[in-house]
Amino acid sequence: MTELNRMTQQPDVMGGKACIRGMRVTVGMVVGQIGAGHSIEAVLADYPYLEREDIPQALRYAAWRTEERELRLAGE
């Protein structure tokens, strides 16, 4: 699996949910936008502080989590 170095998880940020690079943008928020049919460009416009690689990495993380395996993220 490609390293998920952009995903972080900290108890004091967004209730410990997986976030993008320590920001208050959760993986779930990004995946939800893509799942709702928004393009990567639209997500980047809505969250201008995100970088293009954040989005596919969030999708890879979410897909990986559906396999129900544990992974330590940066900041844990």
C-alpha positions in Angstrom: 0.0 0.0 0.0 1.2 3.5 -0.8 2.2 5.4 2.4 -0.6 7.5 3.8 1.6 10.4 5.0 -1.0 13.0 4.5 -3.5 11.4 6.9 -3.2 12.3 10.6 -5.2 11.4 13.7 -4.9 13.4 16.9 -7.3 13.2 19.9 -7.5 17.0 20.1 -8.3 17.6 16.4 -11.9 16.9 15.2 -12.5 14.4 18.0 -9.8 12.1 16.9 -11.1 11.5 13.4 -8.7 10.9 10.5 -7.8 14.3 9.1 -5.9 15.7 6.2 -2.4 16.9 7.2 -3.5 17.8 10.8 -6.1 20.3 9.5 -9.7 20.3 10.6 -10.7 18.6 7.3 -11.7 15.0 7.9 -11.3 12.2 5.5 -15.0 11.7 5.8 -15.7 15.2 4.6 -13.6 14.8 1.5 -14.9 11.3 0.7 -18.4 12.6 1.3 -17.9 15.4 -1.2 -16.5 13.0 -3.9 -19.3 10.5 -3.1 -21.9 13.2 -3.6 -20.6 13.6 -7.2 -18.3 16.7 -6.7 -15.2 16.7 -8.8 -11.7 17.0 -7.3 -11.6 20.5 -8.7 -14.8 21.4 -6.9 -13.5 20.0 -3.6 -10.2 21.9 -4.0 -12.3 25.1 -4.7 -14.4 24.4 -1.5 -11.2 23.7 0.5 -8.5 25.9 -1.0 -6.0 24.9 1.6 -6.1 21.3 0.4 -3.6 20.0 -2.1 -4.5 17.8 -5.1 -2.7 14.7 -3.6 -4.7 15.0 -0.4 -7.9 13.9 -2.2 -6.8 10.6 -3.7 -4.9 9.8 -0.6 -8.0 10.3 1.5 -9.9 8.0 -0.9 -7.2 5.4 -0.6 -7.3 5.7 3.2 -11.1 5.3 3.3 -11.0 2.3 1.0 -8.3 0.7 3.1 -10.3 1.3 6.3 -13.2 -0.7 4.8 -10.9 -3.7 5.1 -11.0 -3.1 8.9 -7.3 -3.3 9.6 -5.5 -1.0 12.0 -3.0 1.6 10.8 -1.1 4.1 12.9 -1.3 7.6 11.4 1.1 10.5 11.9 0.4 12.3 15.1 -0.8 9.2 17.1 
